[in-house]
Amino acid sequence: MILRVTLKPQNIEFTVEEGQTVLDAALNQNLAFPHRCRVGACASCLCRIESGEVEYDLEPMLTEKEKQQGWMFSCLAYPKSDLVINLEEE
């Protein structure tokens, strides 16, 4: 299954194939996406979900409040639906 991700505020769309993380899909499509460690330790790829759902093999180090606010680690996140994500901190 191929899912679509919209990256805000740039309104860039890219696709994620089954078994790919959001970060891997963005980098494979030559998109500039903040990242460093790719294992959820540095928080460089942290972004906010505006709509959609993700799942993780290993649950990231997010507080309940951060989860409720929609924060996700794109290096660990596998989309379960189409996503709209925002890279800007609000």
Rosetta constraint file for C-alpha pairs under 8 A:
AtomPair CA 1 CA 17 HARMONIC 6.21 0.50
AtomPair CA 1 CA 18 HARMONIC 5.57 0.50
AtomPair CA 2 CA 15 HARMONIC 6.42 0.50
AtomPair CA 2 CA 16 HARMONIC 5.64 0.50
AtomPair CA 2 CA 17 HARMONIC 4.61 0.50
AtomPair CA 2 CA 18 HARMONIC 6.26 0.50
AtomPair CA 3 CA 15 HARMONIC 5.53 0.50
AtomPair CA 3 CA 16 HARMONIC 5.22 0.50
AtomPair CA 3 CA 17 HARMONIC 6.51 0.50
AtomPair CA 3 CA 18 HARMONIC 7.99 0.50
AtomPair CA 3 CA 79 HARMONIC 7.34 0.50
AtomPair CA 3 CA 81 HARMONIC 6.35 0.50
AtomPair CA 3 CA 82 HARMONIC 5.19 0.50
AtomPair CA 3 CA 83 HARMONIC 7.92 0.50
AtomPair CA 4 CA 13 HARMONIC 6.81 0.50
AtomPair CA 4 CA 14 HARMONIC 5.83 0.50
AtomPair CA 4 CA 15 HARMONIC 4.51 0.50
AtomPair CA 4 CA 16 HARMONIC 6.28 0.50
AtomPair CA 4 CA 81 HARMONIC 7.93 0.50
AtomPair CA 4 CA 82 HARMONIC 4.90 0.50
AtomPair CA 4 CA 83 HARMONIC 6.44 0.50
AtomPair CA 5 CA 13 HARMONIC 5.55 0.50
AtomPair CA 5 CA 14 HARMONIC 5.36 0.50
AtomPair CA 5 CA 15 HARMONIC 5.94 0.50
AtomPair CA 5 CA 16 HARMONIC 7.23 0.50
AtomPair CA 5 CA 82 HARMONIC 5.77 0.50
AtomPair CA 5 CA 83 HARMONIC 4.67 0.50
AtomPair CA 5 CA 84 HARMONIC 5.74 0.50
AtomPair CA 5 CA 85 HARMONIC 7.32 0.50
AtomPair CA 6 CA 11 HARMONIC 6.01 0.50
AtomPair CA 6 CA 12 HARMONIC 5.62 0.50
AtomPair CA 6 CA 13 HARMONIC 4.41 0.50
AtomPair CA 6 CA 14 HARMONIC 6.63 0.50
AtomPair CA 6 CA 83 HARMONIC 6.22 0.50
AtomPair CA 6 CA 84 HARMONIC 4.69 0.50
AtomPair CA 6 CA 85 HARMONIC 6.29 0.50
AtomPair CA 7 CA 11 HARMONIC 5.33 0.50
AtomPair CA 7 CA 12 HARMONIC 5.05 0.50
AtomPair CA 7 CA 13 HARMONIC 6.12 0.50
AtomPair CA 7 CA 84 HARMONIC 6.14 0.50
AtomPair CA 7 CA 85 HARMONIC 5.28 0.50
AtomPair CA 7 CA 86 HARMONIC 5.96 0.50
AtomPair CA 7 CA 87 HARMONIC 7.33 0.50
AtomPair CA 8 CA 12 HARMONIC 6.93 0.50
AtomPair CA 8 CA 84 HARMONIC 7.22 0.50
AtomPair CA 8 CA 85 HARMONIC 5.98 0.50
AtomPair CA 8 CA 86 HARMONIC 4.56 0.50
AtomPair CA 8 CA 87 HARMONIC 6.36 0.50
AtomPair CA 8 CA 88 HARMONIC 7.77 0.50
AtomPair CA 9 CA 86 HARMONIC 6.31 0.50
AtomPair CA 9 CA 87 HARMONIC 7.17 0.50
AtomPair CA 9 CA 88 HARMONIC 7.26 0.50
AtomPair CA 14 CA 25 HARMONIC 7.64 0.50
AtomPair CA 14 CA 26 HARMONIC 6.77 0.50
AtomPair CA 14 CA 29 HARMONIC 7.45 0.50
AtomPair CA 15 CA 25 HARMONIC 6.80 0.50
AtomPair CA 15 CA 26 HARMONIC 7.90 0.50
AtomPair CA 16 CA 20 HARMONIC 6.18 0.50
AtomPair CA 16 CA 21 HARMONIC 7.34 0.50
AtomPair CA 16 CA 22 HARMONIC 6.54 0.50
AtomPair CA 16 CA 25 HARMONIC 5.32 0.50
AtomPair CA 16 CA 26 HARMONIC 7.92 0.50
AtomPair CA 16 CA 79 HARMONIC 7.64 0.50
AtomPair CA 17 CA 25 HARMONIC 7.44 0.50
AtomPair CA 19 CA 78 HARMONIC 7.01 0.50
AtomPair CA 20 CA 24 HARMONIC 6.17 0.50
AtomPair CA 20 CA 25 HARMONIC 6.16 0.50
AtomPair CA 20 CA 78 HARMONIC 6.32 0.50
AtomPair CA 21 CA 25 HARMONIC 6.22 0.50
AtomPair CA 21 CA 74 HARMONIC 6.66 0.50
AtomPair CA 21 CA 75 HARMONIC 5.97 0.50
AtomPair CA 21 CA 76 HARMONIC 6.03 0.50
AtomPair CA 21 CA 77 HARMONIC 5.27 0.50
AtomPair CA 21 CA 78 HARMONIC 4.72 0.50
AtomPair CA 21 CA 79 HARMONIC 7.27 0.50
AtomPair CA 22 CA 26 HARMONIC 6.28 0.50
AtomPair CA 22 CA 74 HARMONIC 5.18 0.50
AtomPair CA 22 CA 75 HARMONIC 6.43 0.50
AtomPair CA 22 CA 76 HARMONIC 7.68 0.50
AtomPair CA 22 CA 77 HARMONIC 5.98 0.50
AtomPair CA 22 CA 78 HARMONIC 6.23 0.50
AtomPair CA 22 CA 79 HARMONIC 6.99 0.50
AtomPair CA 23 CA 27 HARMONIC 6.16 0.50
AtomPair CA 23 CA 33 HARMONIC 7.16 0.50
AtomPair CA 23 CA 45 HARMONIC 7.67 0.50
AtomPair CA 23 CA 74 HARMONIC 5.10 0.50
AtomPair CA 23 CA 75 HARMONIC 4.92 0.50
AtomPair CA 23 CA 76 HARMONIC 7.88 0.50
AtomPair CA 23 CA 77 HARMONIC 7.95 0.50
AtomPair CA 24 CA 28 HARMONIC 5.95 0.50
AtomPair CA 24 CA 75 HARMONIC 6.97 0.50
AtomPair CA 25 CA 29 HARMONIC 6.34 0.50
AtomPair CA 26 CA 30 HARMONIC 6.50 0.50
AtomPair CA 26 CA 31 HARMONIC 5.29 0.50
AtomPair CA 26 CA 32 HARMONIC 7.55 0.50
AtomPair CA 26 CA 33 HARMONIC 6.81 0.50
AtomPair CA 27 CA 31 HARMONIC 5.38 0.50
AtomPair CA 27 CA 32 HARMONIC 6.97 0.50
AtomPair CA 27 CA 33 HARMONIC 6.94 0.50
AtomPair CA 33 CA 45 HARMONIC 7.29 0.50
AtomPair CA 34 CA 44 HARMONIC 5.81 0.50
AtomPair CA 34 CA 45 HARMONIC 5.20 0.50
AtomPair CA 35 CA 43 HARMONIC 7.79 0.50
AtomPair CA 35 CA 44 HARMONIC 4.82 0.50
AtomPair CA 35 CA 45 HARMONIC 4.73 0.50
AtomPair CA 35 CA 75 HARMONIC 7.83 0.50
AtomPair CA 36 CA 42 HARMONIC 6.77 0.50
AtomPair CA 36 CA 44 HARMONIC 6.12 0.50
AtomPair CA 36 CA 45 HARMONIC 7.59 0.50
AtomPair CA 37 CA 41 HARMONIC 6.63 0.50
AtomPair CA 37 CA 42 HARMONIC 6.09 0.50
AtomPair CA 37 CA 44 HARMONIC 7.98 0.50
AtomPair CA 38 CA 75 HARMONIC 5.27 0.50
AtomPair CA 38 CA 76 HARMONIC 7.69 0.50
AtomPair CA 39 CA 75 HARMONIC 6.42 0.50
AtomPair CA 39 CA 76 HARMONIC 6.86 0.50
AtomPair CA 40 CA 60 HARMONIC 6.54 0.50
AtomPair CA 40 CA 61 HARMONIC 7.83 0.50
AtomPair CA 40 CA 73 HARMONIC 6.30 0.50
AtomPair CA 40 CA 75 HARMONIC 6.43 0.50
AtomPair CA 40 CA 76 HARMONIC 6.54 0.50
AtomPair CA 43 CA 73 HARMONIC 6.94 0.50
AtomPair CA 45 CA 73 HARMONIC 5.79 0.50
AtomPair CA 45 CA 74 HARMONIC 5.62 0.50
AtomPair CA 45 CA 75 HARMONIC 6.57 0.50
AtomPair CA 46 CA 71 HARMONIC 6.66 0.50
AtomPair CA 46 CA 72 HARMONIC 5.62 0.50
AtomPair CA 46 CA 73 HARMONIC 4.70 0.50
AtomPair CA 46 CA 74 HARMONIC 6.31 0.50
AtomPair CA 46 CA 87 HARMONIC 7.63 0.50
AtomPair CA 47 CA 71 HARMONIC 5.59 0.50
AtomPair CA 47 CA 72 HARMONIC 5.57 0.50
AtomPair CA 47 CA 73 HARMONIC 6.62 0.50
AtomPair CA 47 CA 74 HARMONIC 7.03 0.50
AtomPair CA 47 CA 85 HARMONIC 6.68 0.50
AtomPair CA 47 CA 86 HARMONIC 5.83 0.50
AtomPair CA 47 CA 87 HARMONIC 5.00 0.50
AtomPair CA 47 CA 88 HARMONIC 7.34 0.50
AtomPair CA 47 CA 89 HARMONIC 7.68 0.50
AtomPair CA 48 CA 69 HARMONIC 7.50 0.50
AtomPair CA 48 CA 70 HARMONIC 5.11 0.50
AtomPair CA 48 CA 71 HARMONIC 4.30 0.50
AtomPair CA 48 CA 72 HARMONIC 5.99 0.50
AtomPair CA 48 CA 85 HARMONIC 5.53 0.50
AtomPair CA 48 CA 86 HARMONIC 5.20 0.50
AtomPair CA 48 CA 87 HARMONIC 6.68 0.50
AtomPair CA 49 CA 53 HARMONIC 7.84 0.50
AtomPair CA 49 CA 70 HARMONIC 4.90 0.50
AtomPair CA 49 CA 71 HARMONIC 6.16 0.50
AtomPair CA 49 CA 72 HARMONIC 6.91 0.50
AtomPair CA 49 CA 83 HARMONIC 7.16 0.50
AtomPair CA 49 CA 84 HARMONIC 6.10 0.50
AtomPair CA 49 CA 85 HARMONIC 4.48 0.50
AtomPair CA 49 CA 86 HARMONIC 6.45 0.50
AtomPair CA 50 CA 70 HARMONIC 7.00 0.50
AtomPair CA 50 CA 83 HARMONIC 7.51 0.50
AtomPair CA 50 CA 84 HARMONIC 5.28 0.50
AtomPair CA 50 CA 85 HARMONIC 5.38 0.50
AtomPair CA 50 CA 86 HARMONIC 6.83 0.50
AtomPair CA 51 CA 82 HARMONIC 7.97 0.50
AtomPair CA 51 CA 83 HARMONIC 5.58 0.50
AtomPair CA 51 CA 84 HARMONIC 5.14 0.50
AtomPair CA 51 CA 85 HARMONIC 7.12 0.50
AtomPair CA 52 CA 79 HARMONIC 7.85 0.50
AtomPair CA 52 CA 80 HARMONIC 7.48 0.50
AtomPair CA 52 CA 81 HARMONIC 5.56 0.50
AtomPair CA 52 CA 82 HARMONIC 5.74 0.50
AtomPair CA 52 CA 83 HARMONIC 4.54 0.50
AtomPair CA 52 CA 84 HARMONIC 6.61 0.50
AtomPair CA 53 CA 79 HARMONIC 6.07 0.50
AtomPair CA 53 CA 80 HARMONIC 5.35 0.50
AtomPair CA 53 CA 81 HARMONIC 5.68 0.50
AtomPair CA 53 CA 82 HARMONIC 7.62 0.50
AtomPair CA 53 CA 83 HARMONIC 6.85 0.50
AtomPair CA 54 CA 77 HARMONIC 5.74 0.50
AtomPair CA 54 CA 78 HARMONIC 5.31 0.50
AtomPair CA 54 CA 79 HARMONIC 4.24 0.50
AtomPair CA 54 CA 80 HARMONIC 5.05 0.50
AtomPair CA 54 CA 81 HARMONIC 7.21 0.50
AtomPair CA 55 CA 77 HARMONIC 5.74 0.50
AtomPair CA 55 CA 78 HARMONIC 5.26 0.50
AtomPair CA 55 CA 79 HARMONIC 6.37 0.50
AtomPair CA 55 CA 80 HARMONIC 6.60 0.50
AtomPair CA 56 CA 60 HARMONIC 7.65 0.50
AtomPair CA 56 CA 76 HARMONIC 6.02 0.50
AtomPair CA 56 CA 77 HARMONIC 5.31 0.50
AtomPair CA 56 CA 78 HARMONIC 6.12 0.50
AtomPair CA 57 CA 76 HARMONIC 7.42 0.50
AtomPair CA 58 CA 76 HARMONIC 7.48 0.50
AtomPair CA 60 CA 73 HARMONIC 7.01 0.50
AtomPair CA 60 CA 76 HARMONIC 7.48 0.50
AtomPair CA 62 CA 66 HARMONIC 5.83 0.50
AtomPair CA 62 CA 67 HARMONIC 6.30 0.50
AtomPair CA 62 CA 71 HARMONIC 7.83 0.50
AtomPair CA 63 CA 67 HARMONIC 6.29 0.50
AtomPair CA 64 CA 68 HARMONIC 6.16 0.50
AtomPair CA 65 CA 69 HARMONIC 6.18 0.50
AtomPair CA 66 CA 70 HARMONIC 6.42 0.50
AtomPair CA 66 CA 71 HARMONIC 5.58 0.50
AtomPair CA 67 CA 71 HARMONIC 5.55 0.50
AtomPair CA 67 CA 72 HARMONIC 7.38 0.50
AtomPair CA 72 CA 77 HARMONIC 6.99 0.50
AtomPair CA 73 CA 77 HARMONIC 6.05 0.50
AtomPair CA 79 CA 83 HARMONIC 7.19 0.50
